[in-house]
Amino acid sequence: MQRPGYKVKTITVLPQGEISLQLHAHRNEHWYIVSGEGLVTKNGIQIRVLAGDSVDLSVNEEHRIKNIGNDNLIFIEVAQGDYLGEDDIVRLEDKYGRV
């Protein structure tokens, strides 16, 4: 769902999968972990997360999440900012070749 100023997505990360190490120039993000077990990297610091945990990510903060469990990791991402386009993703590392 997207409205002016915010966008909400549900993201699923498969076991042992991860999203790219990335940052955004125009938006903050709030991640709420729905299920699974993950490891968030936020500006080089690693944070273990479980269902019910949340993480806030500011503009230009490097971040990624990796599924470290045996089940799907599912989280809700709420992005807020003046621009929410997918081209605001600056990929710094990506094991899927999207850098």
N, C-alpha and C positions, 0 to 999 in steps of 0.2 A: 504494500500500500504506500502510495506517495501523495503528499500534499505539499503546498508551499512551505518550505522551511524544514520538512522532515520526511524521512522514508523509513519504513519498517520492513525487514526481511527475516525469513527463517532460513538458517544455514545449517546444512548437515555435512559433517566431516566424517568420512569413513574411517574404520579402525586403521591406525598407523598413518593416516593421511594428515595433511596440513594445508593451510592456506599460505599464500606467498607472504614473505616479509615485505611490508608495505607501509605507506603513509599517505595522508590526504592533506591537501593544502587548503581545502575549503569547508571541511566538516569535522565535527566531533562524533564519536560513536560511543554507544553504551551497549555492552553485550550482556545478556542474561542467559545463563546456562540452564537449559531445560532438562537435558539428560546426558549422561556419559561422563567421561573423565578427560580433562584436557590440561595442556601446559601452554599458558599464554606467555609470550615474550613481549615485553613492553619496555622499549628503550634499553634493551640488553638484560633486563631483569626478568627472571622466570617466576611465574606464579601458577601454582597448581590450582585448578578449578574443578568443582563438582556441581551437580544439579543444585540450583538455588543460589549459586554464587553469581556475582556480577563484576564487570570490569569497565572502567571509564577510560576512554582514549581521547586525547586532545588533538587538535590540529597539529600536524607535523610530527606526531609521536610515531616512532617505528613500532610496528606490532605484527603479530601473527598468532595463530592458535594451532596446536597440534593435538590430535586425538591420541592419547596414550593408553586407551582402554581397548577392550575387545568388542564393544558395542558402538553403534553410531553415536557421535557427539553432536548434539543439536543445540543451537543457541539462537536467540532472537537478537537481531542487530537493529538498534534505533540510531539512525544517522540524523544529525541536525546541522544545518548550515545554510549559507547563502547559495551554494551550488552543490548538487547531489548527483551529478552525472558520473557514470562508470569510468569516464576518462580522467577523473580526479584520483584514481588509484595509481600511485607511483610504486611499481614493484621493484624492490631492491634485490631480492633473491626469490627464486621460484623453481622447485624441482620438476615442474610440469612444462618448463620452457617458455613461459609467458613474459620473461623479462625483456 
